[in-house]
Amino acid sequence: MILARDSKVCGNRSWLQILTVFLMMAAAVAQQQSPIEYRLKYSGTADHRVQIHLSLPEAVAGTSSFVMPRNYPGGYSLVPYDSFVENLRAISASGKMLGVDKEPDGPRWRIKSSEDPLRRIEYEIDIERMERELPAAIDTSKARDGYLGVLGYSVFGYVDRLQQRNIKLQVEGPKEWPVLSTLAPAIPAANGNASAETRDYYTLADSQILMGPKLHFELLKGKKCALSSLHRTARTAASSGRSQIWLQPGTHKQRHIHSPHGGGDY
């Protein structure tokens, strides 16, 4: 009886080991394929919307799903980031608009591309409305006069079943604005644009994008490398805030610390 039980346990462990190896191989194959390209554009005007373009290296035929997160790493509450998506368009390989249906109870859009496969998804995120409607400052991206702070999980969605693919990110802001992605932080930050690559969607979602002339970058050195960004509002020096991005050298690991002050500005 004991031998039979032990044999069953060993069999379960073997299946788990096989499944783990299979998933690791699938992830490795996905990362060797051509990357998905994400582009974020921000005009810096009074209209605090960011434009997101997602381009697939290979067209996807049949019905697919575009998904927005409803949580973030380390978070426990549901956050309806999908409710801030506006003007979502799915575009085929030949440039035609495809049919898109939003699920009533979930953060998914069904895209029908039976004859003309899906190649590109475009949409906008209203940062100002997000900040106005989400009560917790840590949950939301922020836009100010001369400043934009974007949390990846609040603006970047993904095509279901393609989360393990490599990603190329291109960020475009006003020409005179310094722009920085925490995926590839550089001091001083380049003006007008930034680019980065990462191994999968999850790393992209856990990253931040910072830009604007009212943003001061400072590299703090210690046991770990920390990038500190300080934003001061036009009201008072007290209405400022700091965001620290801790980077573990030689890895993609990041830990973000947001410290809002003065009514939630940072």
C-alpha positions in Angstrom: 0.0 0.0 0.0 2.8 2.4 0.9 4.7 1.4 -2.2 1.7 2.1 -4.3 1.2 5.5 -2.8 4.9 6.4 -3.2 4.7 5.3 -6.9 1.7 7.6 -7.4 3.6 10.5 -5.9 6.7 9.9 -8.0 4.5 9.7 -11.1 2.9 13.1 -10.3 6.3 14.6 -9.7 7.5 13.2 -13.1 4.6 14.8 -14.9 5.3 18.1 -13.1 8.9 18.0 -14.1 7.9 17.2 -17.7 5.4 20.1 -17.7 8.0 22.5 -16.3 10.6 21.5 -19.0 7.9 21.9 -21.7 7.0 25.4 -20.5 10.6 26.5 -20.3 11.2 25.2 -23.9 8.1 27.0 -25.1 9.3 30.3 -23.5 12.8 29.8 -25.0 11.3 29.2 -28.5 9.1 32.3 -28.2 12.0 34.5 -27.2 14.0 33.4 -30.3 11.2 34.6 -32.6 11.0 38.1 -33.9 9.9 40.6 -31.3 6.6 42.4 -30.9 7.0 46.1 -31.3 5.3 48.6 -28.9 5.4 52.3 -29.5 4.2 54.9 -26.9 3.6 58.5 -28.1 2.9 61.6 -26.0 2.4 65.1 -27.4 2.9 67.0 -24.1 -0.1 69.2 -24.8 -3.1 69.8 -22.5 -4.7 66.6 -23.8 -3.0 64.1 -21.5 -3.6 61.0 -23.6 -0.9 58.6 -24.6 -1.1 56.7 -27.9 -0.1 53.0 -28.0 0.7 51.1 -31.2 1.4 47.4 -31.0 2.8 45.7 -34.1 3.0 42.0 -34.5 5.9 40.5 -36.5 3.6 37.8 -38.0 0.0 38.3 -38.8 -2.4 36.4 -36.5 -5.3 34.6 -38.3 -8.6 33.6 -36.7 -10.1 35.1 -33.5 -7.7 36.6 -31.0 -7.9 38.5 -27.8 -6.4 41.8 -26.7 -6.1 42.0 -22.9 -5.4 44.8 -20.4 -4.1 44.0 -16.9 -6.4 44.5 -13.8 -3.6 44.2 -11.3 0.1 44.9 -11.0 3.1 43.1 -9.4 2.7 43.1 -5.6 -0.9 44.4 -5.8 -3.9 42.6 -4.3 -6.9 44.8 -5.5 -8.4 44.8 -8.9 -7.7 48.0 -10.9 -9.9 48.5 -14.0 -7.2 49.7 -16.4 -9.3 48.5 -19.4 -11.9 51.2 -18.6 -9.4 53.9 -19.7 -8.7 52.4 -23.1 -10.2 54.6 -25.9 -10.5 54.3 -29.6 -9.1 50.8 -29.8 -8.5 49.7 -33.4 -7.4 46.4 -34.8 -5.8 46.5 -38.2 -5.2 43.7 -40.6 -2.1 42.9 -42.7 -3.7 44.6 -45.7 -4.6 47.8 -43.7 -8.3 47.0 -43.1 -10.1 47.6 -39.9 -11.1 44.4 -38.2 -14.2 43.8 -36.0 -13.6 44.3 -32.3 -16.0 43.4 -29.4 -15.3 44.2 -25.8 -16.3 41.6 -23.3 -18.9 43.0 -20.9 -17.3 41.6 -17.7 -13.7 41.2 -18.5 -10.7 43.2 -19.7 -10.7 41.6 -23.1 -11.4 42.6 -26.7 -12.3 39.9 -29.2 -10.8 40.5 -32.6 -12.2 38.7 -35.6 -9.8 38.2 -38.5 -10.9 35.1 -40.3 -9.8 36.1 -43.9 -7.5 39.1 -43.3 -5.2 38.3 -40.3 -4.4 40.8 -37.5 -1.2 42.7 -37.7 -1.5 45.9 -35.6 -3.5 47.2 -32.6 -3.7 50.9 -31.8 -5.4 52.6 -28.8 -5.3 55.6 -26.5 -5.1 55.9 -22.7 -6.5 59.0 -21.0 -4.0 59.5 -18.2 -5.8 62.5 -16.7 -9.1 60.6 -16.4 -7.2 57.6 -14.9 -5.7 59.7 -12.2 -9.0 61.4 -11.5 -11.0 58.1 -11.2 -8.5 55.9 -9.4 -8.3 56.7 -5.7 -4.9 55.2 -4.9 -1.9 57.3 -6.2 0.3 54.1 -6.5 -2.2 52.6 -9.0 -2.1 55.3 -11.6 0.2 57.0 -14.2 0.5 60.8 -13.9 0.5 63.7 -16.3 1.4 67.3 -15.4 2.5 70.4 -17.2 6.0 69.5 -18.3 5.9 66.0 -16.9 4.7 62.4 -17.6 5.1 59.4 -15.5 3.8 56.1 -16.9 3.4 52.8 -15.1 3.7 50.0 -17.7 0.9 47.9 -16.4 -1.6 50.8 -16.6 -1.1 51.4 -20.3 0.3 48.3 -22.0 -1.9 45.5 -23.0 -1.1 42.3 -24.8 -2.3 39.8 -27.4 -3.3 36.6 -25.6 -0.8 33.7 -25.9 2.0 36.0 -27.0 3.1 37.2 -23.6 6.4 35.3 -23.8 7.6 37.0 -27.0 10.5 39.4 -27.0 9.5 43.0 -27.1 11.0 46.2 -28.6 9.8 49.4 -27.1 9.9 52.8 -28.7 8.9 55.9 -26.7 8.3 59.3 -28.4 7.8 62.6 -26.6 8.1 66.3 -27.4 11.5 66.9 -29.1 12.9 69.0 -26.2 11.8 66.7 -23.4 14.2 64.2 -21.8 12.7 60.7 -22.1 13.7 57.6 -20.0 12.5 54.0 -19.8 13.5 52.0 -16.8 14.1 49.1 -19.1 17.3 50.9 -20.4 17.9 53.9 -18.1 20.5 56.3 -19.3 21.8 59.5 -17.5 21.5 62.0 -19.0 18.3 61.0 -20.6 18.0 61.5 -24.4 15.7 64.2 -25.6 12.6 63.3 -27.7 12.7 59.6 -27.6 13.9 56.4 -25.9 14.1 52.8 -26.9 14.6 49.5 -25.1 14.2 45.7 -25.5 13.0 43.2 -23.0 12.4 39.5 -22.9 8.6 39.3 -22.4 5.4 41.3 -21.8 5.6 40.9 -18.0 8.9 42.8 -17.8 7.5 45.5 -20.0 4.4 45.8 -17.7 6.6 46.1 -14.7 8.6 49.0 -16.1 8.1 52.8 -16.0 8.5 55.6 -18.5 9.4 59.1 -17.3 9.7 62.3 -19.4 9.5 66.1 -19.2 11.6 69.2 -18.6 10.4 69.4 -15.0 11.9 66.1 -14.3 15.3 65.8 -12.6 17.2 62.5 -12.8 19.8 61.5 -10.3 21.8 58.3 -10.2 22.3 57.0 -6.7 25.1 54.4 -6.1 25.4 51.9 -3.3 25.0 48.2 -2.9 22.4 48.5 -5.7 22.0 51.0 -8.4 19.1 53.4 -7.9 17.7 56.0 -10.2 16.0 58.8 -8.5 13.6 61.1 -10.4 12.2 64.3 -8.8 9.3 66.2 -10.2 8.5 69.7 -8.9 5.2 71.3 -9.7 4.7 74.9 -10.6 2.8 75.6 -7.4 5.4 75.2 -4.7 8.6 73.3 -4.0 6.7 71.4 -1.3 4.4 70.0 -4.0 7.0 67.7 -5.3 7.6 64.0 -5.1 10.2 61.4 -5.8 10.2 58.1 -7.5 13.1 55.7 -7.0 13.8 52.8 -9.4 16.2 50.2 -7.9 18.1 48.3 -10.5 20.0 45.1 -9.9 23.1 45.2 -12.1 23.3 42.6 -14.7 19.7 41.6 -14.5 16.3 42.8 -15.6 15.0 43.0 -12.0 13.5 46.3 -10.9 11.8 47.5 -7.8 9.9 50.8 -7.9 9.2 53.0 -4.9 6.7 55.8 -5.4 6.7 58.5 -2.7 3.9 61.0 -3.6 3.9 64.4 -1.8 1.8 67.5 -2.0 -1.6 65.9 -2.9 -0.2 63.0 -4.9 2.3 64.7 -7.2 5.6 63.1 -7.9 
